[in-house]
Amino acid sequence: MNRQFNLCLLALLGVFPTVSAGCVTPGSHPESAQGAALKECGPDGVIDDFEDNNNQITVSGDRGGYWYTYADAKGSTVSPEPGDQGGVFAPVEGGHESKYAVEVKGKLAGSSIVYAAMGLNFEDPKGPYDASKYAGITFFAKRSAISVGKLTVKMPDGNTDPDGGGCSACYNDFGYTITVGEQWTRYVLPFHDLKQEPDWGAPRKPHVDASKLFAIHFEAKTPGGEYDFFVDDIAFICKGP
């Protein structure tokens, strides 16, 4: 294992956060050697691979929450339809080298601040999950040919989710916006690279609190855009080489 690879891995894990040249940038497709080092943490690290063909994430320890969708009240549409409107979330056929994945699609309203998303809660009933033993998450994603390319991955924590009891101006979750193409691609999001949007939200912390994670949201936010995203093989990244 060469020195550059060691530095890259340490940078991704937050030991040397200023090291970046030649490393896997957050949201990118890792090279094969780096991908091997950042692979899923075995069965206990799998968040959901969808091969059970249901709307519950992979049950492991305290994890066992469910998938859902939501959209703004400005006219944006989302499919599957939200549960409070009678919709039922379910995987779709055609996963990454597998039978099933999840899909979210629709059209965003033309207003300046719009959103529509699919998400998962880590626990059921909803509660804070301690993911501090992990370094981040990885997943595969693609889009359809008609879809916008920008997808924001957000992770509500105890300081941004109102159920955490720690925010006076909630919902400015830590996240990262990736550019998704039409082929399945692996994305890597270390916790320490997730950021809040500027100029709003209270409190404003330097990093996501991985010891109190509530959810993962895959959110489309391009005003007026059609979106159609697929996600598969979501898992935690392990700490350490």
C-alpha positions in Angstrom: 0.0 0.0 0.0 1.7 3.2 -1.1 2.1 6.5 0.8 -0.3 8.4 -1.4 -3.0 5.9 -0.9 -2.4 5.9 2.9 -2.7 9.7 2.9 -5.9 9.6 0.8 -7.5 7.1 3.2 -6.5 9.1 6.3 -7.9 12.3 4.6 -11.2 10.6 3.9 -11.4 9.5 7.5 -10.7 13.0 8.8 -7.2 12.4 10.2 -5.6 14.7 7.7 -8.5 16.8 6.4 -6.3 19.1 4.3 -4.9 16.3 2.2 -6.8 16.1 -1.1 -4.5 15.9 -4.2 -5.1 12.6 -5.9 -7.6 11.5 -3.3 -11.2 10.4 -3.7 -13.3 13.5 -3.5 -16.7 13.3 -1.8 -19.4 12.3 -4.2 -16.9 10.8 -6.7 -16.5 7.3 -8.1 -13.4 5.8 -6.3 -10.6 4.1 -8.1 -10.4 0.4 -7.6 -7.7 0.3 -4.9 -9.4 3.1 -2.9 -12.8 1.5 -3.4 -11.5 -1.7 -1.9 -10.3 0.1 1.2 -13.6 2.0 1.5 -15.9 -0.9 0.9 -18.9 -1.7 2.9 -18.4 -2.8 6.5 -19.7 -6.3 6.0 -23.3 -7.4 6.7 -23.6 -5.1 9.7 -22.7 -2.0 7.6 -25.4 -2.6 5.0 -28.1 0.0 5.3 -30.2 -1.4 2.4 -29.6 -3.4 -0.7 -33.3 -3.8 -1.5 -33.1 -7.5 -2.3 -35.8 -8.3 0.3 -38.2 -6.2 -1.9 -39.9 -4.3 0.9 -40.0 -0.8 2.3 -37.9 -1.4 5.4 -34.2 -0.9 5.5 -31.9 -3.8 6.4 -32.5 -4.7 10.1 -29.3 -4.6 12.1 -29.0 -3.8 15.8 -31.1 -0.7 16.4 -31.6 0.0 12.7 -34.9 -1.0 11.2 -36.6 2.1 9.9 -38.7 2.6 6.8 -38.6 4.4 3.4 -40.9 7.3 2.5 -41.2 10.2 0.1 -42.1 13.9 0.5 -42.4 17.1 -1.6 -42.8 20.8 -1.0 -46.3 22.4 -1.0 -45.6 24.6 -4.1 -46.8 22.1 -6.7 -43.8 19.7 -7.0 -44.8 16.1 -7.6 -43.2 12.9 -6.3 -43.5 9.2 -7.0 -44.0 6.9 -5.1 -46.8 9.0 -3.6 -46.2 9.9 0.0 -47.9 7.6 2.6 -50.1 10.3 4.0 -51.6 10.6 0.5 -52.2 6.9 0.2 -49.0 5.9 -1.5 -47.0 2.8 -0.8 -43.2 2.8 -1.1 -41.7 -0.2 -2.9 -38.4 -1.1 -4.6 -38.3 -1.3 -8.4 -36.7 -3.9 -10.6 -33.3 -3.3 -12.2 -30.7 -2.7 -9.4 -27.0 -2.4 -9.6 -25.9 -5.9 -10.6 -29.0 -7.1 -8.6 -32.7 -7.4 -9.0 -34.0 -4.4 -7.0 -33.2 -0.7 -6.3 -35.3 2.3 -5.3 -36.5 5.1 -7.6 -37.9 8.6 -7.0 -39.3 10.7 -9.8 -41.5 13.6 -10.6 -41.4 17.3 -11.6 -40.4 20.2 -9.4 -42.4 23.4 -9.3 -40.9 26.6 -10.8 -40.5 28.5 -7.6 -37.1 29.5 -6.2 -37.0 27.1 -3.3 -38.5 23.6 -4.2 -37.7 20.0 -3.2 -38.9 16.5 -3.6 -37.2 13.4 -2.2 -37.2 9.8 -1.0 -35.7 9.1 2.4 -35.2 6.5 5.1 -35.3 6.7 8.9 -32.7 4.7 10.7 -35.0 3.6 13.5 -38.6 2.8 13.9 -40.2 4.5 15.8 -38.1 7.4 14.5 -35.1 8.2 16.8 -31.4 9.1 16.7 -29.1 6.4 15.6 -25.5 6.2 16.7 -23.3 5.9 13.6 -20.2 7.3 15.2 -18.2 4.1 14.7 -18.5 4.7 10.9 -16.7 7.2 8.7 -19.5 7.9 6.2 -21.8 6.3 3.6 -21.4 4.9 0.1 -24.1 4.0 -2.5 -24.7 3.5 -6.2 -26.9 5.9 -8.1 -28.0 6.7 -11.7 -30.6 8.8 -13.4 -32.9 8.4 -16.5 -32.1 10.3 -19.7 -34.8 12.9 -19.1 -33.8 13.7 -15.5 -31.9 16.7 -14.1 -28.4 15.6 -12.8 -28.1 17.2 -9.4 -29.1 15.1 -6.4 -28.6 16.4 -2.8 -27.9 13.7 -0.2 -28.9 15.0 3.3 -28.4 13.5 6.8 -30.6 15.0 9.5 -29.0 14.9 12.9 -29.8 15.9 16.5 -28.9 19.6 15.7 -31.1 19.9 12.5 -34.0 17.5 12.9 -36.8 18.9 15.1 -37.2 15.5 16.8 -33.6 16.0 18.1 -34.7 18.8 20.3 -31.6 20.8 19.6 -32.6 23.3 16.8 -34.5 26.6 17.0 -34.3 26.9 13.1 -34.5 23.3 11.9 -34.2 21.4 8.6 -30.8 22.8 7.4 -29.4 19.3 7.3 -25.8 18.4 6.6 -25.5 17.2 3.1 -23.6 17.1 -0.2 -24.8 17.6 -3.8 -23.6 15.1 -6.4 -23.9 15.0 -10.1 -25.6 11.8 -11.3 -25.1 10.2 -14.7 -27.1 7.6 -16.7 -24.9 4.7 -15.6 -24.6 3.1 -12.2 -21.8 4.9 -10.3 -20.5 4.4 -6.8 -20.5 7.6 -4.6 -18.6 8.1 -1.4 -19.7 10.6 1.2 -17.5 10.9 4.4 -19.3 12.4 7.3 -16.7 15.1 7.8 -17.4 16.5 4.2 -21.1 17.1 4.7 -22.1 20.7 5.0 -25.1 22.8 5.9 -26.4 25.4 3.4 -25.0 28.9 4.2 -26.8 31.7 6.1 -29.6 30.0 7.8 -30.4 27.4 10.5 -29.7 27.3 14.2 -27.6 26.0 15.6 -24.8 25.9 13.1 -22.2 23.2 13.9 -19.0 22.5 12.1 -19.8 18.8 11.3 -22.8 16.4 11.3 -23.3 14.7 14.6 -22.8 11.0 13.5 -23.8 9.8 17.0 -27.4 11.2 16.5 -28.4 10.5 12.9 -32.1 10.3 12.1 -32.3 9.7 8.4 -30.8 9.8 4.9 -32.7 11.9 2.3 -32.1 11.8 -1.5 -33.5 15.2 -2.6 -34.1 16.9 -6.0 -34.0 20.7 -5.8 -33.7 22.0 -9.4 -36.6 24.5 -10.0 -38.9 23.4 -12.8 -36.8 20.3 -13.5 -38.0 16.7 -14.2 -36.1 14.2 -12.0 -35.8 10.5 -12.1 -33.2 8.9 -9.8 -32.3 5.3 -8.9 -30.3 4.4 -5.8 -28.9 1.0 -4.7 -26.5 -0.7 -2.3 -26.4 1.9 0.5 -23.9 1.1 3.2 -21.6 2.6 5.8 -17.9 3.2 5.3 -15.7 1.7 8.0 -13.2 3.6 10.0 -9.5 2.7 9.8 -7.5 0.9 7.1 
